[in-house]
Amino acid sequence: MKKFSRLFDHRFGPLAVVWLLVAFTSLCTRLFLFFWSWGSLELNPLHVIGIFVVGLFYDTVVASFFCIPVALYCWLMKDSFYRNRWNRIPLFIFFFIITLILVVNAGAEIAFWDEFNVRFNFIAVDYLIYTTEVLGNIWESYNIPLIAGGFVVVTCLLLWVNRKRITASQVPVMRFGNRTIFFLVFMLVPLAGYFLVNNRFKNISGNNYVNELGGNGIYEFGAAFWNNEIDYTRFYAVNDNSKNISIVKNMLQAPGTVFTGDSLSIERKITADSAEKKWNVVLISVESFSGDYLAYFGNKENLTPFLDSLIPHSLFFKNFYASGTRTVRGLEALSLAIPPTPGQSIVRRPDNEDMFSMGNVMKSKGYDVRYIYGGNSFFDNMGYFFGHNGYQVIDKADIPKERIIQETAWGVADEVSFDIALEACDKSFQSGKLFFNHIMTVSNHRPYTYPQGRIDINPDLQTVGGAVKYTDYAINKFLKDATAKPWFKNTLFVIVADHCSKSAGKTDLPPNRYHIPCFIYNPSLVKPAIEERFTSQIDLAPTVLGMMNLNYTSRFMGYDIYKTPPANDRIFISTYQDMGYIKHDTLVILSPQKKVAMYKTDLQTGQSKKINLDQNLVNEAIAWYQGASFLFNNGKYSFK
């Protein structure tokens, strides 16, 4: 204990206190999450040791970053002041701020884990940018005064326990030259942590929960922040661009398709074998709507009574998969029909104007095209993206305040958005125009509140089940109201999720966490059926256009599943770093550092077993993902 105490009895002793605080708060957080996730861990003794040893390594790296301002202070402050009793004031201010950050982070990590089953990641970085929605959501979802008071109490308690360790550094004398040498040697630690460490060192297991527990949330946040846009060709396995485009073209080939672009383009003319159908289209993308919510897929809570009743009357896609884990990924797939690319969604990227979008195609056919969103369309850059890709954007700012019966930080209740959409459809019909309206719901999101009296679950309970059932109610009301409209019989209704409610699982890319429902409905236009084929979210737009027999020049990477053979069925799933490509029961994962892995996967359970690489399938995966990056970055996915 005396030797341990000497760590603090040194001019740079506060650095040891910082490490102790980081290690302690991180250990407490890791232990809490460890026991919380016990049933999903598939533990063996090596995994347990690995979680805490690797975790301590990342905690030390994080502590070195937190130490930098304290080390600067210890180095630059001259002895006469540093040893003065008054110096305790800036020292304790430093430590109060650092400790409060660590305590708040621990609470935030637990809340984030509860929702996403992972450490901080790309989603947390995005949330930091959109403070109005996120802070509003936090205030509505939690008792913030009580929690904030608890954070301050815990912070003060930790400071009191460590008070003597903090002030112990005021006793010894250390000349400036010696301080300089110590400071420069110390700075090698955070520099090594920055340049030599990455967030993949923690991947010691095939179980994703084990890997996540071995990480550190603060480090993961920093890694996501610095890698929000990732150059595919620099970090992923690559092939020749001409080879990639050739593979993609071969899989896109279908009856009535003639490629018209150059050798590095997928531009093709699509000609239907019968007359175009002048149908209206209403596309409803539902926030965080997992297939698991439907009774059809085994849910026993009766959360979607209307949508389950709609299945026998719709073209229902039984095996439909989202491309990613964020709303912007779903919107990207539904509007651009392009596989996800590493880092940010195209919706959030620069130079995303005038792209080959569903909106631009419909607009070129004379349709009124709208994107209708009950929140602030500044969030996730939705307003800019849709506004510059063929859509008129209608958001909360366009809704009269007297019409808003209930709202959260994310936006107005879904039924309000649907009422606005009905009026937009009426307006187009009255002016003799066909319409394509894309509606994005918001109610199935924390704090999970909605108007009273709509369903049999009290909104004051703030449960995800209540929010799901309310969204089901709102869609039911919208379609009932639409049946009374003169345009109803000529309107195709498409209902699809943007992504699942939870994306994490026992493996890096669990396919069952991307399984979402998709309906195409109108009794007069669509023959009811259960579509068994495995369908990617990027295939929805070209499939709908194919059902309408539209003739157009396409640059979509998705395809009309009714014009391509089942052997070509493939699914794209992704995080912001890992790109998954599923064909039949085989999953290829492309990861940074040009890593490639292949698994036999169970699409129902999400369980995967690693197998030897099939190079042909790997080349297909590379062709689609590298091809998507190439086409976007070289202006070959533009509408013009």
N, C-alpha and C positions, 0 to 999 in steps of 0.2 A: 504493500500500500504506500510505503514511503517513496519507493521508486516511481510509482504511478503519480504521486503528488508532485514530484519534481517536474513533471511535464508542464505543470501550470506555473511553477515558481521560476519563470523565465520571461524575458521581455516579450517574446512571441508566444507566451503561454495561452493567450486568448485564442490562438488558432486551434489548440488542443480542445478548448471548450467548445468552439464551433463544431469541430469534428464529433465531439461527444453528443452535442445536441442533435446534429443531423443523424448520427447513427442511432440514437435512442428513439427519436420520433419515427424514423424510417422502420426500425425494428418493430415498434408498436403497430405501425400501419401494416407491415408485412404479416405479422402474427394475426392481426384481426382478419385480413383478407384470406390468409392461409386457412383459418378455421371456418370462415364463411364459405369458402370454395371447396371444402373437404370432400364432398361427394363427387366432384368432377376431376380430382387431381390424378388418380391412378398412380399413387405414390409407391416408390421403393426407397430404401435408405439412401441411395445415391442422389435421388431427386431431392429428398429433404435436405441433405447436406448441401447440394448444389444451390438450392433456392437461397439459403442463408449465406453461403460463402460468396456466391456470385453477387447476391444482393449487397453484401458488405463492400464488395469491390466498387459497385456503382455508387453506393452511399459515400464512399471515400472520394470518388471523383467529384460528386456533387458538393461535398464538404469543401474540397479545394477551391471550387468556384466561389462559394460563400465566404471563404477566408480572404479573398483578394482585397476587399475594402478594409478589412480589419488589419491585414498585413501591411497595407499602405500606411495606415494610421500608426501602427507600432513602429514602422521604419522611420517615418518622417518626423514624428513628434520628439522634440528634444527632451533629454532626461529631466531637466529641472521642472518642466511642466508635467511630463508623464507621471512622475513620482508624486506629484502634488495631489492632495486629497480631492481637490476640485476635478481632477481628471476622471473621477468615477462617474461624473455626469455624462460626458460623451461616450464613455465605455458602456454604461448601462443603456444609453439610448441605442447604440449600435446593437447590443444584444437583445434589447426589447424588439426592435424591428426584425432582426434575423429570426428570433424565436417565434414571434407572431406569424411570420411568413411560413415557417415550418409547421406550426400548429394548424393554421388555416389550410395549408396544403394537404395535411393529413385528412382533415375533414372533407375537403374537396375530392381527394382521391377516392375516399370511401363512397361518396355520392356518385362519382363518375363510374366506379366499378359496379355499383348497384344498377346503373342504367345500361352500361356497355360491356361489362365483364372484362375490361382491359384497363391497363394504366392509361395515363394521359396520352393522347395521340393527335392526329391531324384534326379531329373533331374539336378537341379542346383549344387548339390554335385558332380555328375558325370562330369558336365561341368568344374568344378574347377580343376579336375584332368587332363583333356585333354586340356591343355592350348594352344597348337599349333593350333588345329582345332578351338577351341572356340574363342580365341583372334583373329585369322585370320578371322573368320566369322564376328566378331564384327567390325573389321577394314573395311571389305568389305561392310558391311551392313549400317554403319552409318558414319556421318562426325565427326570422333573422335576428331580432333583438335578443332573444334568449340564446341563440347559438353564438352570436357575437360576444355576448357577456361571458359565455362559457370559454370561448377562445382566449379572452383576456385573462380570465382567472387561471387557466392552465398555463398561459405564458408567464404570468407573474409567479406562479408556483415553481416553474422550472428555473426562473431567474433567482428566486430565493434559495433554492437548493444549490445552485451553482455560484452564489454570490462570492464566496471566499476564493473559488477557483478563478473567477474573473479578476478580482483585485490582487491576487497573489503576484501578478506580473508587475505590480508597481514597486516591489521591493528591490530587485536586482538592478545593477547599473550595466548599461551596454553602450559602448561608444558607437558613433555613427558609422565608422568603417566596418565594424563587426556586424552592425545591423544591416548594412548594405549587402554584405556577403550572404548573410542568412536569408535576406529577402530574395535575392537573385536565385539562390539555390531552391528556396521554396517555390518560386514561380515556375520552376521546371515541372512541378507536379500538375498544376492546372493546364499548362501548355501541352504536356503529354496526354492529359485527359482529353483535351480538345482535338489534337491532331492524330492520336494513335488509337483512341477508343471509339467504338460505334455501338449502336443499340442492338446489334445482332449477337454480341458476345453472350448474351443471356440465353440464347436458344440452345439449351442443353438437352431438350427432350422433344419427343413428338407430341407431347401434351401442351397445348397453348397456355393453359392455366399455370402450369409449372414455369414456363418461360416468362410469363407476365409477372408472376410473383418474384422472380429473380431480378426483375428490373427495378428502376426507381422512377417514380412518376415525374419528378422534376427533370431528370435527365431525358426521359421519353418526350416530355413537352419540348425541351430544347432541340432534340433531334428532329422532331416533326416541324418545328418552326424554321430551322435552317434548311430543311429539305422539302419545302412545300412545292417546288417544281423540280422535277427530276428529268434529266436528259436521258432518254431511252438508250441511245446508241453508246453513251458513255458508261452506263451502269448495268445494262442487261445484255443477255446473249443476243447476238445479231447474225444476220445473213445478208447476202447481197440484195439490194432493193429490188432489182429486176426479178430475182428469184421469188422474193416475197410477194410481189404484185402478181406474178404469174400464178402462184398457188391460190391467192385470194380470188383472182379472176376465174380460175377453174371451178372453185366452189360456188361462185356467184352465177355461173352459167346456168341458164334456164330457158325454157321455151319462150319465144317472143323477145329474147334479149340479144342485142347486137352491140358489141363494144365499139365505141366510136372515138375514144381518146387515144393519146399516145401510149407507148409501151409502159410508162410509169403512172398510168391513170386507170381508174376503174370506171370512168364515165361510160355509160351504156344507155342505149335507147330501149325503152320498154314499151312494147306494143301489145295491147290486149287482143284477144281473139273474138271479141264482141263489143257492142257499143258501150261507151262510158255510162256509168250510173250517176246521176246528179243527186247524190245524197248529201245531206248535212252530216257533220260529225261533231259530237260532244265527247271529249276525252276527259275523264275524271281521274286524276292521279291522287291516290289516297295516302296520306302521311303515315309512315311506319306501320304498314298493314301486312303482317305475316300471314302466310297460308295457315299457320297453326291456329289462327283465331276462328276458322270456319269449322262448323260441325262436320262438314264433308271430309275434312282431314283429321277428324277425331276429337275436336274440342267438345267438352261436356258442359261448358258454362252458358250456352245459349247467347253468345255475344253478337252473332250476326244472323238473326232470324230472317231478315229480309233477303240478304245476299244469298244465304243458303237456299231460300225458296226460289231465287232467281236462276239457280243453276240449271234446272230442267228446261228452262225457257230461253236459254242463252247458248251461244257458242262459248263453252267454258274450257279454258286451257288448264288442264290438270297438272302439267309439268312445265311451269313457267318460272323463269329465274331472273332476279334482279342482277344488274351489273355491279352494283357497289353497295355501300353502307350509308350513304348520305343522300339527302333529297337532291342535291345538285348532280349526283351521279345518275339518279333516276331521270331527272329532267334532261340531262345530256343524252341518255340512251333513247328516251321517248321522242325527243325533238330532232336529234341528229342521226340516230341509228348508227352510232359508231362505238366500237369497243372502248372501254376505259383506258386511259393512258396514265403512266405513273405521275404521282403528285396531285396537283390540283385538277379538278374537273374543268373542262373547256368552258363551262358556264362562268367560271371565275377567272379565266386567263385573259391576258391582253390579246389583241388582234383576233377577236372572236366574232367580228361583225360579218354580215352578208355571207353566212355559211349555208351549206346545203341542208336546210332544215325542213321539217314537215310544214312549218308555217309558210316558208317561201314557196314551196311546191303548191300548197293550196291557194296562196295568194295569186300565183301565176295562172291559176285556173279560174280566177274571178271571185274567189270566196272572201267574205269578211273573216279575218283571222284575229283571234283575241287570246290573250293569256290573262286569266282571272284569278286573283290571289287575295285572300282575306287579310293578309298581313301587309307589312311595309316591303315593297318589292326591292328596296335597296338591299335588304338582307340577301346574302349570298350572290349579289350582283344579278339577281333575277331580272329586275326591271331593265337594266342596260342590255343584258343578253337578249331577252325576248324582244325588246323594243328595237333592236338592230338586226333582227333575223326574221322579219316578216309579220310580227305580231303587234297588235295594239294592246298595251298593258293597262289593265284595270286592277287597282289594288285598294287598300283600306282608305287611302286619301280620297278616292272617288266615291266612297259610300257616305251618304248623308248621315250625320250623327244620330238623327232621330230613328234611323233604320237599324242601328246597332243595338241589339237587345242584350248582348253579352259579348265580352271580349277578354282576352288575356294578352300578355306581352307578345305572343306570337301572332295574334290577329283576332278577327271576329269569329263568332260561332259559324260553323259550316253552313247552317241553313240560310244565314244571311248572304253568304257568297253565292249559294245556289239561287236565291231569289234574284240577285243581280244578274246571274247568268241567264235566267229565264227572260229577263227584260232585254238582255243583249240579243238573245235568239229572236224575240218578238220584233225588235228593231230591224234586224236584217231581213226577216221574213216580210215585214211590212214594206220594205224598200225593194223587194223583189230579188234579194241577194241570197245566195247560198252561204252557209257559215260553217266555220271550224272554230270551236271554242274549247280551249284547254283550261280546265279548272283544277287548281291545286288546293286541297283541303289543309286545315291546320289544327283541328280540334283534338286529334289523337296525339297530343304532345303535352308534356308537363306544363301546367299543373293539373291537367286532365279535368278541367271544369267545363261546364256547358249549362244551358238554360234549364231551370227547374221544370219538372213535370213532363219531360219528353219521354223518358224511359223509366224502368223500374229500379234503377240504381241511382241513389242520391249523389248529385255532383259534389256535395260537401265532403264526401269520402275521398275524393281525388284519386280514384283508382284507374289504372290503365284499361281495365275491363269496362268500366263505365264510359270512358272516352271512345273505345272501339264501338260499343253498342250505340252510343249517340251518333257517331259517324254513319253507322248502318241505318239508323233512324233518318238522318238528314238525307242520305241518298234515296231512301224509300220515299220520303216526302217530295224530293225533287222529281223523281220519275213519275209519281202520281200526279203532281202538278203539270208535268210535261205532257201527260196523256190527254189533257184537255186542250192542248194547243193544236192549231191547224197544221203545224209543221212536224208534229210528232211522228206520223207514219212514214215520213221521208228522212228521218234522222237516225243515224247509227250512234248508239251509246256505247262507249268503251270505258270500262272501269278496271283500273289496274293500280297496284301499289307502287310507290316510289322505291321502297326498300323494306326490309324486315324491321321489326321492333328491336331486335337484338341481333348483333352480327357475330359475336364471339362464340367460340366453342372449344372443344378439346383439341382441335387441330387448327393450324394457321388459317386455312380457308375451308371451314365446314360447309359443304354444299347445302345442307338442310337449312342453314341460316340465311340463304338467299332465295328460298322458295316462296313465291308470292302468288296470289290469285290474279286472274285476268278474265274478264267477261267481255264479250261483244254481244250487244242485245238490241233487238227490235223485232217484235213478232211478225211484222210485215216484210222485213228485209232479210232476216237471218234465220236459217234453219237451225233449231237447237241441236246441239251435239256435245259430246265430251271429247275434246281434242287431246289425244294421248301423246302426241309428239313432243319431244323436249325442245322448248322454245326459249330463246334468249330475249331479254327486254329490247335489244336493238332490232329485233325482227318485227316488232309490232307495227311500226309505221309503214314499212313496205308491204306487210301483209294486209293491212287495212286498205291501202291504196290499190292493192291487187284485187281485193274483194269488190272494189268500186270500178274495176276495169279501166283505171286511169292510164292514159298514154303520157309518158313523160321521160325526160332524160334524167337518169339517176346517177348520183354519186354516193348513195347510201352504201354502207358496208353491211347493213342488215339485209336480209332477203325475205321475199314472200315465201313462206313455208309451203304454200300449196302449189308452188311451181318448182320446188327443189326436192330432190329425193331424200327420204329419211336418213340415208347413209351420211348426208351432209349435216345432220343436226349436231349442233355444238352449243355450249353455254359458256358465257364469259362471267367470271366472278372476280372480285378484286378488293383489296384494301388500297391504301394510298401507295404502298410499296410492292406488295405481292400481286402478280397478275396470274389468275387461274384460267385454264382452258380445259373444259370437260367435253369429252367425246365418248358416248356410250357410258362405260363405267370407269373410265380412265381420266385422271386429273393430272395435268401438267402445271407446275408452278414455276413461273419465272420471277426471280428475285434479284435485288441489287448485288453487286460484285459478280455479275454474270453467272449466278447460280441457277441451276435447272434441276428440278426434282420431279419424279413421276410416282403416282400412287394409284392403286385400285381403290375406288371409293364407293361407299354406300350412300346413295343420294337421299335415302330416307333417314338414316341415323347420323350422317355426317362423318362416320368413322372411315379412316383411310389407312391403307397399308402400303409402305414404300416398296416400289418394284424397280427393276432395271429400265433404263431409258429405251424407248422406241424412237429412234431418231426421226422417222417420218412424221410421227405425231408431234415431236418437239419442233420440227420445222414448220408444221402447220401453226402451232401456237405462236412461234416467233413471227411468222408471216402476218398474222392478224394484228398482233400488238405492235410490232415494229412498223408494219404497214400503216396502222392508224396514226402513229406519231409522224411518220414520213409524210403522209397525205395532208395532215393538219399543218405541219410546220412548213410545207412547201406550197401552200396555197391551192392544193388540189382538192380540197374539200369545200371550196367556196361555191356559191350559187351562181356567180357571174361567169 
